[in-house]
Amino acid sequence: MGWQPLAHGVTLGARGSYAWSSDGTPFFLRPFVQLRGVPAMRYQGDQVASLEVEARWRFFGRWSGVVFAGGGTTRTTGDNFSATQNVGSGGFGFRYELARKFGLDVGIDVAHSPGTTAVYLVVGNSWFRP
């Protein structure tokens, strides 16, 4: 996870993740794709990788616009089968800087993936979730 400030109030961010589970792991503990707009645990597997990028533009005082896109893949292998699932998501949002001293933003994101559209209330950063 990282951020890179650019010219004219634009900041680029990227977050990548990879997770795996061993044989015998119960289904509710297997890793899953965690992207904005993708329902939790819908894309689950033995191995999961995802990448999400975000561009934020501070366009007026404390107001910022955000666009983001991401993709994830899962792979499951068994004795008699192997399966791979891929998913992409993307969306937009806005932020208002509540506390300049702490860099605390609040805003709303609208995200879309195949079959799902979701609205998120964001306080701080979208990537810091439990």
Secondary structure as the mmCIF struct_conf table of DSSP 4:
data_model
#
loop_
_struct_conf.conf_type_id
_struct_conf.id
_struct_conf.beg_label_comp_id
_struct_conf.beg_label_asym_id
_struct_conf.beg_label_seq_id
_struct_conf.end_label_comp_id
_struct_conf.end_label_asym_id
_struct_conf.end_label_seq_id
STRN STRN1 GLY A 2 PRO A 5
BEND BEND1 ALA A 7 ALA A 7
TURN_TY1_P TURN_TY1_P1 HIS A 8 GLY A 9
STRN STRN2 VAL A 10 TRP A 20
TURN_TY1_P TURN_TY1_P2 ASP A 23 GLY A 24
HELX_RH_3T_P HELX_RH_3T_P1 PHE A 27 LEU A 29
BEND BEND2 ARG A 30 ARG A 30
STRN STRN3 PHE A 32 PHE A 32
TURN_TY1_P TURN_TY1_P3 ARG A 36 GLY A 37
BEND BEND3 VAL A 38 VAL A 38
HELX_LH_PP_P HELX_LH_PP_P1 PRO A 39 PRO A 39
TURN_TY1_P TURN_TY1_P4 ALA A 40 MET A 41
BEND BEND4 ARG A 42 TYR A 43
STRN STRN4 GLN A 44 GLN A 44
BEND BEND5 ASP A 46 ASP A 46
STRN STRN5 GLN A 47 PHE A 60
TURN_TY1_P TURN_TY1_P5 GLY A 61 ARG A 62
STRN STRN6 TRP A 63 THR A 77
BEND BEND6 ASP A 79 ASN A 80
STRN STRN7 SER A 82 ALA A 99
TURN_TY1_P TURN_TY1_P6 ARG A 100 GLY A 103
STRN STRN8 LEU A 104 SER A 113
TURN_TY1_P TURN_TY1_P7 PRO A 114 GLY A 115
STRN STRN9 THR A 116 VAL A 123
BEND BEND7 GLY A 124 GLY A 124
TURN_TY1_P TURN_TY1_P8 SER A 126 TRP A 127
#
